[in-house]
Amino acid sequence: LCEDSLIDSFWQTDRIASPQPFLESMSMMAAVAGATKRLKFGMNVVVLPFRDPMLLAKECATIDFISEGRLLPAFGVGAEIAPEWGAQHRTPKGRGRQSDEALALMQRFWTEESVTHDGEFYQYTNASVSPKPVQDPIPLWIGGSSKAAIRRTAEIGTGWLAGLQTAKQVAPVVIAIREQSAAAGRPLDEDHYGAGFAFRFGSWDDPIVDRAAQALSRRAQVDVDPSEYYAVGEASDIVARVEEYKRAGVSKFVLSTLASGDDEIFSQTQQLIDEVLPLVHE
């Protein structure tokens, strides 16, 4: 459905330890690569401290190779409340430094023939990844809105992808990344600022919307106004939310369906393709 539409990319949420059924991101991207010819695809976002950087670099290189350069890898440090920390008996302490070290290593694996490294978190001797990614350089999208994430994006990222944030929350992050990436002599492409939100053709009274709002409040650990995070109603309501983020500096959008069951997910996506994308692409 996405391959034959105006949708340009497909994004997979990264959850490792979850009672809900989530397909593992890297495996899923490989499957998508084999099932498509045009569509690009990415992870929203892969948590770096949960994976070995050499293995992750190898997976990215392999998927980019077999898809002939259609991978859009996106990485983050992980939320402190993520269940994976406890499930794996790990600590989120130091995850920023660990992620910086992992990203630097991955870039080396993608470009150097042999990597030797003795760092705080990782050690390698004459390690190599082959074949290399088709894309040179391979895109490096960064998630997160902390000062460290902004610095990380400005210094090594090629794109930025927001988390569950309103347009008002996104705007100052975009400004900060623009300023810091320009100061670093590597301003990000204006087309490489992304955000995501959930949509539904329907009513705010629909039970699925209420359940999603409750889940959002639990995740944020405070009561939130779902009308600031979701777009519910008709095509014009979804386009209005897109325009709100565009005014905040966002140009890429990862949309998820507020739907229950495969049939409803497909019908909601079809409506998005038929009614929203033509307006947005104008």
Secondary structure, DSSP 8 states (H G I E B T S, - for coil): --TTSS--EEEE---SS-SS----HHHHHHHHHHH-SS-EEEES-EEGGGS-HHHHHHHHHHHHHHTTS-EE-EEE---TT-HHHHHTT---TTHHHHHHHHHHHHHHHHH-S-EEEE-SS-EEEEE---S--SSSS---EEE--SHHHHHHHHHH-SEEE--S--HHHHHHHHHHHHHHHHHTT----TT-EEEEEEEEES-TTSHHHHHHHHHHHHHHTS---GGGTEEEESHHHHHHHHHHHHHTT--EEEEEE--SSHHHHHHHHHHIIIIIHHHHH-
